[in-house]
Amino acid sequence: MSKRMLLGLLLCLSMGVVLADTIKLKSDHPDRYVVVKGDTLWDISARFLESPWRWPEVWSFNPQIENPHLIYPGDEVYLDYDAEGRPILRVQRGAPTVKLSPKVRAERVDTPIATIPLDAISQFLGQPRVLSEREVEDSAYIVSGSDQRLISGAGDTIYARGLVPGQDPKSRYSVLRVGKPYRNPGAARGDILGYEALHVADAVVDEFGDPSTLHIIHSNRETLVGDKLVPKGLDGVDQAFLPHSPNMPVEGKIISVVDGVSRIGQFQTVVLNKGEQDGLETGHVLAVYQSGAVIRDNFAAKRGEKVTLPDVRAGIVLVFRTFDRVSYALVMESEKAMRLYDSVRNP
């Protein structure tokens, strides 16, 4: 967990003194729960709280436990109350695993549980997935494969234009294929929020020039002439995912679902039409609402008058990666089937 995220967690914990009294416990909550492999903090909190994303507000650090923000299989989470009767979740550390070495010592060999199911989003963490219009226009591109081939794969040589020589002669690049544009619902057709970018391969520069020569070191699918090249930086995505509500009003829409299905369920990834420009950040929790149905009131003075029913809450999403004008969010709770263009707003 990064220092920034840990500080955020400590801030939320300090806020818990004020906010915990507004948090509702589930009617069938357990008093204790022993963590097992495969659990997430969200899962565990959902056993105790009506709003599991608010767990940082009632989580209590146990001062005698080293690294108390890390929860391991075998640890016991139990419900307690402070002097004023507000709920607190505490952790009793499980026995560490004994590991043999030149000196016998007790040491953990397991790993702490994640906040949310990382396997559901791992493919979206390490690579650029959205390109702005300017990035599409300015990025280097593949002009040919070896022997003037149009299709290349792992181990093949490719040639690209537009690469800027770097200090490292073996610079690495991600090969991306530009997909559909993400458009702002209801806005002018020219208002493009960004372009879907499919990660195709990784390549290393052999020699800079015009064109530059590279070879493909890893391939997810065939590389085509016209595919874009962007510098492959370190994965700077923080995977701590401390859940918290935005500190400003958010009114957005689901504009795409990654696997293209028409109805959206738990642990699917959706694209929101709000991003860093709008103040969204990793860990923000938003509620999804279906627009209320439009019906006819045949009993009104004006027979057949159209009436719009209230919006209906459909679930909860957690933002796990942000870009300039769009964000990726994981559906954590699905109360109803969600659809494209459902609204997202503060929970």
Buried (B, 14 or more C-beta within 10 A) or exposed (E): BEEEBEEBBEEBBEEBEEBBEEBEEEEEBEEEBBBEEEBBBBBBBBBBBEBBBBBBBBBBEEEEBEEBBBBBBBBEBBBEEBEEEBBBBBBEBBEBEEEEEEEEEEEBEEEBBBBBBBEBBEEBBBBBBBBBEEBBEEBBBBBBBEEEBEEBBBEBBBBBBBBEEEEEEEBBBBBBBBEEBBBBEEEEEEEBBBBBBBBBBBBBBBEBEEBBBBBBEBBBEBBBBEBBBBBBEEEEBBBBBBBBBBEEEBEBBBBBBBEEEEEBEBEBBBBBBBBEEBBBBBBBBBBBBBBEEEEEEEEEEEEEEEEEEEBBBBBBBBBBBBBBBBBBBBBBBBBBBBBBEBBBBBB
